[in-house]
């Protein structure tokens, strides 16, 4: 995945991020995440098209 921004759960403290919680994904979840990222990317390209 490139050019895709994801949020992740973190522990915030008074000085900012103290810990990033990594979520373990199985292959099925990774495949669905990739599919979702491709759909978002396609939609972004459609939105940008009139402005290029």
C-alpha positions as CSV (number, residue, x, y, z in Angstrom):
1,X,0.0,0.0,0.0
2,X,1.4,3.4,-0.9
3,X,0.0,6.9,-0.6
4,X,-2.7,5.7,1.8
5,X,-2.9,7.1,5.4
6,X,-4.3,4.9,8.2
7,X,-5.0,5.8,11.7
8,X,-3.7,3.5,14.5
9,X,-4.7,3.3,18.2
10,X,-2.1,5.1,20.4
11,X,-1.6,6.0,24.0
12,X,-1.4,9.7,24.4
13,X,0.4,11.4,27.2
14,X,1.2,15.0,28.1
15,X,4.1,14.9,25.7
16,X,2.3,13.3,22.8
17,X,2.3,9.7,21.7
18,X,3.7,7.3,24.3
19,X,2.8,4.0,22.7
20,X,1.5,2.7,19.4
21,X,-0.7,-0.3,19.6
22,X,-0.1,-2.6,16.7
23,X,-3.1,-4.7,15.5
24,X,-2.3,-8.1,14.2
25,X,-4.2,-8.9,11.0
26,X,-4.6,-12.3,9.5
27,X,-4.3,-12.7,5.7
28,X,-8.1,-12.4,5.2
29,X,-8.1,-9.0,7.0
30,X,-5.0,-7.9,5.1
31,X,-6.7,-8.8,1.8
32,X,-9.8,-6.8,2.8
33,X,-7.6,-3.8,3.9
34,X,-5.8,-3.9,0.5
35,X,-9.2,-4.0,-1.4
36,X,-10.5,-1.1,0.6
37,X,-7.4,1.0,0.0
38,X,-7.7,0.4,-3.7
39,X,-11.3,1.5,-3.7
40,X,-10.4,4.7,-1.8
41,X,-7.5,5.3,-4.2
42,X,-9.8,5.0,-7.2
43,X,-12.3,7.4,-5.7
44,X,-9.6,9.9,-4.9
45,X,-8.4,9.7,-8.5
46,X,-12.0,10.3,-9.8
47,X,-12.3,13.4,-7.5
48,X,-9.0,14.8,-8.7
49,X,-9.7,14.2,-12.4
50,X,-11.7,17.4,-13.0
51,X,-8.9,19.5,-11.5
52,X,-6.0,18.2,-13.5
